[in-house]
């Protein structure tokens, strides 16, 4: 994937609150990929997380 998806959270996230967001992605090739998430807010900048994902053949 060469583009970014931006998801805006409609309400403020409180201390200790968990937020889950679901997005649909369509991989274009099989193999090991890295899903990267970058979180920004008015209090925190550039908080990054990632997960390795293995895509199998259709």
Buried (B, 14 or more C-beta within 10 A) or exposed (E): EEEEEEEEEEEEEEEEEEEEEEEEEEEEEEEEBEEEEEEEEEEEEEEEEEEEEEEEEE
